[in-house]
C-alpha cells in the first residue's frame, strides 16, 4: 500500500463508521468529499455517510442498493451541472 501512497489502513474493523469519522477529522474532510467502497453489511452505515458510495458487483444486495442509488444521485447532479454550464457558454 505504501507504493500507492496509502497511509491509513484499518483491518479487522467491525464498527467502521467511527473510523471513517476519525479519518474525516484527521484529514479535515467533509463526508461529501469522500468515496467509500464496501461490499458487506458492516459497510452500510459508512456507505450512507460518504459522499459517494461504491461497491463491487458481487456485493450483498443491501450494499448494491445503497451504492446504486447514491451513484445515480451524484451522476444526476453532474449531468444537471454540465447542462447548466453548456447553456451559460
C-alpha atoms as a printed R data frame, in Angstrom:
   type eleno elety resid chain resno       x      y       z
1  ATOM     1    CA   UNK     A     1   0.000  0.000   0.000
2  ATOM     2    CA   UNK     A     2   2.905  2.382   0.580
3  ATOM     3    CA   UNK     A     3   3.695  2.272  -3.137
4  ATOM     4    CA   UNK     A     4   0.248  3.751  -3.767
5  ATOM     5    CA   UNK     A     5   0.709  6.399  -1.100
6  ATOM     6    CA   UNK     A     6  -1.910  4.890   1.205
7  ATOM     7    CA   UNK     A     7  -1.062  5.886   4.748
8  ATOM     8    CA   UNK     A     8  -4.132  4.773   6.689
9  ATOM     9    CA   UNK     A     9  -5.178  1.117   6.605
10 ATOM    10    CA   UNK     A    10  -7.607 -0.449   9.068
11 ATOM    11    CA   UNK     A    11  -8.070 -4.212   9.005
12 ATOM    12    CA   UNK     A    12 -10.479 -6.302  11.055
13 ATOM    13    CA   UNK     A    13 -12.728 -3.362  11.995
14 ATOM    14    CA   UNK     A    14 -16.332 -4.313  12.794
15 ATOM    15    CA   UNK     A    15 -17.747 -0.833  13.505
16 ATOM    16    CA   UNK     A    16 -16.468  1.137  10.525
17 ATOM    17    CA   UNK     A    17 -18.340  4.441  10.797
18 ATOM    18    CA   UNK     A    18 -16.334  5.728  13.805
19 ATOM    19    CA   UNK     A    19 -13.123  5.016  11.884
20 ATOM    20    CA   UNK     A    20 -14.456  6.911   8.862
21 ATOM    21    CA   UNK     A    21 -15.394  9.858  11.081
22 ATOM    22    CA   UNK     A    22 -11.908  9.783  12.645
23 ATOM    23    CA   UNK     A    23 -10.315  9.918   9.193
24 ATOM    24    CA   UNK     A    24 -12.581 12.778   8.111
25 ATOM    25    CA   UNK     A    25 -11.425 14.758  11.116
26 ATOM    26    CA   UNK     A    26  -7.763 13.801  10.687
27 ATOM    27    CA   UNK     A    27  -7.706 14.854   7.025
28 ATOM    28    CA   UNK     A    28 -10.100 17.810   7.511
29 ATOM    29    CA   UNK     A    29 -12.615 16.455   5.001
30 ATOM    30    CA   UNK     A    30 -16.368 16.677   4.736
31 ATOM    31    CA   UNK     A    31 -18.291 13.447   4.061
32 ATOM    32    CA   UNK     A    32 -19.206 14.827   0.625
33 ATOM    33    CA   UNK     A    33 -15.521 14.797  -0.322
34 ATOM    34    CA   UNK     A    34 -15.080 11.074   0.326
35 ATOM    35    CA   UNK     A    35 -15.612  7.930  -1.726
36 ATOM    36    CA   UNK     A    36 -16.273  4.857   0.389
37 ATOM    37    CA   UNK     A    37 -16.142  1.410  -1.126
38 ATOM    38    CA   UNK     A    38 -17.600 -1.573   0.668
39 ATOM    39    CA   UNK     A    39 -19.235 -4.878  -0.094
40 ATOM    40    CA   UNK     A    40 -20.916 -6.222   3.033
41 ATOM    41    CA   UNK     A    41 -23.394 -5.303   5.769
42 ATOM    42    CA   UNK     A    42 -20.795 -3.779   8.141
43 ATOM    43    CA   UNK     A    43 -20.112 -1.184   5.416
44 ATOM    44    CA   UNK     A    44 -23.711  0.087   5.150
45 ATOM    45    CA   UNK     A    45 -23.510  2.986   7.609
46 ATOM    46    CA   UNK     A    46 -20.220  4.241   6.177
47 ATOM    47    CA   UNK     A    47 -21.557  3.947   2.632
48 ATOM    48    CA   UNK     A    48 -24.560  6.059   3.634
49 ATOM    49    CA   UNK     A    49 -22.308  8.625   5.341
50 ATOM    50    CA   UNK     A    50 -19.827  9.127   2.496
51 ATOM    51    CA   UNK     A    51 -20.336 11.494  -0.403
52 ATOM    52    CA   UNK     A    52 -20.005  8.697  -2.949
53 ATOM    53    CA   UNK     A    53 -20.788  5.081  -2.136
54 ATOM    54    CA   UNK     A    54 -19.240  2.457  -4.375
55 ATOM    55    CA   UNK     A    55 -19.163 -1.321  -4.324
56 ATOM    56    CA   UNK     A    56 -18.085 -4.343  -6.350
57 ATOM    57    CA   UNK     A    57 -20.722 -6.094  -8.456
58 ATOM    58    CA   UNK     A    58 -20.786 -9.124  -6.148
59 ATOM    59    CA   UNK     A    59 -21.699 -7.149  -3.013
60 ATOM    60    CA   UNK     A    60 -24.631 -8.097  -0.800
61 ATOM    61    CA   UNK     A    61 -27.971 -6.775  -2.123
62 ATOM    62    CA   UNK     A    62 -28.319 -4.138   0.618
63 ATOM    63    CA   UNK     A    63 -24.969 -2.606  -0.326
64 ATOM    64    CA   UNK     A    64 -25.759 -2.762  -4.034
65 ATOM    65    CA   UNK     A    65 -28.966 -0.847  -3.347
66 ATOM    66    CA   UNK     A    66 -27.256  1.912  -1.376
67 ATOM    67    CA   UNK     A    67 -24.414  2.249  -3.861
68 ATOM    68    CA   UNK     A    68 -26.611  2.306  -6.926
69 ATOM    69    CA   UNK     A    69 -28.923  4.940  -5.522
70 ATOM    70    CA   UNK     A    70 -26.078  7.166  -4.321
71 ATOM    71    CA   UNK     A    71 -24.189  6.891  -7.596
72 ATOM    72    CA   UNK     A    72 -27.361  7.640  -9.549
73 ATOM    73    CA   UNK     A    73 -27.993 10.762  -7.461
74 ATOM    74    CA   UNK     A    74 -24.462 12.032  -7.956
75 ATOM    75    CA   UNK     A    75 -24.443 11.335 -11.691
76 ATOM    76    CA   UNK     A    76 -27.768 13.114 -11.981
77 ATOM    77    CA   UNK     A    77 -26.317 16.177 -10.264
78 ATOM    78    CA   UNK     A    78 -23.234 16.125 -12.500
79 ATOM    79    CA   UNK     A    79 -25.365 15.927 -15.668
80 ATOM    80    CA   UNK     A    80 -27.552 18.793 -14.424
81 ATOM    81    CA   UNK     A    81 -24.496 20.984 -13.730
82 ATOM    82    CA   UNK     A    82 -22.982 20.173 -17.118
83 ATOM    83    CA   UNK     A    83 -26.220 21.167 -18.852
84 ATOM    84    CA   UNK     A    84 -26.257 24.428 -16.923
85 ATOM    85    CA   UNK     A    85 -22.660 25.141 -17.928
86 ATOM    86    CA   UNK     A    86 -23.410 24.415 -21.581
87 ATOM    87    CA   UNK     A    87 -26.359 26.819 -21.514
88 ATOM    88    CA   UNK     A    88 -24.212 29.581 -19.988
89 ATOM    89    CA   UNK     A    89 -21.459 29.193 -22.567
